[in-house]
Amino acid sequence: MLRITVQNHSGVRIVLEGKLVSDWVRELKACCQDILARSDPADVWIELADISFVDGAGTELLAELSREGVHLLSDDVAMDAVVGDITAKSKPTTETQRHRDNPA
């Protein structure tokens, strides 16, 4: 089960509770698509503090959202590792960035 709570304060905070797996990944994706259609990704935060498990599809969705500019928040050692992996893979490597900044 996954609980999705959307809070609108200064930006949009999506609070997740439970397991981010299979059908729930599709639910979160639909929710995020709706929010991102009317919000700047830089103003969207996904709070993962109460997520107990993320499967491969959930990790891929979070990575996709991170690449789009959505912020991922966690305060749990296991989720910190997941978020760290995702954000490290979402950033361009130094070589890619160098090439983009100075194309030959």
ABEGO torsion letter per residue (X at the ends): XBBBBBBBBBEBBBBBBEBBBEAAAAAAAAAAAAAAAABBAAABBBBAAABABBBAAAAAAAAAAAAAGBBBBBABAAAAAAAAAAAAAABBBAAAAAAAABBX
